[in-house]
Amino acid sequence: METLAKKLNGFSLEGISNTVSAIQQNPEIAKFKLRAKNNWITGGHNRSTIQGFYGACQEDTSREVPFVYDNDEPPILLGENKGANPAEVILHGLLGCMTTSMILLASAHGIEVSSVSSSVEGDFDLQGFLGLDPSIEKGSQQIRVAFEVEGVSEEQKQELLGLAMQSPIYNTILNPTDVRVTMK
């Protein structure tokens, strides 16, 4: 199967096929536990590290060095700009996951894409967070995502939009998720 050895949009078609086959044979392979750790530094500045995770029925140790992300607030929100604020990190994660989902699934469907760019904007009102107005959500009131895709037909653009909306992060934000918080 010469076609399966090829890459489309940077993804190995054989890799996609093998992954889907493995999951069909053993659905447990599809279950992942992703992790992050965070330490407060000062003020709004804190640092997250991401390294190991559980996936494909095993603990993954492929990352020899953790990814490090600093979070802070801009001065207007009493921070020192030592990193993006956590809401911006969520927006970044949303764009990244929707883009990756779109391109991976496009590759699986045989759609070649020339380029993708995207932007996101979220509306936040601090009155909710600060408890000043209980009628205002503590989180974002609305998030707007826009994609610009080149190299495909208008019909394929609509298909790609649907593929992007299969993103796990998009669906985590869209649908209520059970979040359990404990104190040690």
Salt bridges, closest charged atoms under 4 A:
GLU28 OE2 - LYS31 NZ 2.93
GLU59 OE2 - ARG35 NH1 2.59
ASP70 OD2 - HIS45 NE2 2.48
ASP70 OD1 - ARG47 NE 2.86
GLU80 OE1 - LYS82 NZ 3.27
GLU121 OE1 - ARG144 NH2 2.84
ASP123 OD2 - ARG144 NH1 2.78
GLU154 OE2 - LYS157 NZ 3.29
ASP178 OD2 - ARG180 NE 2.81
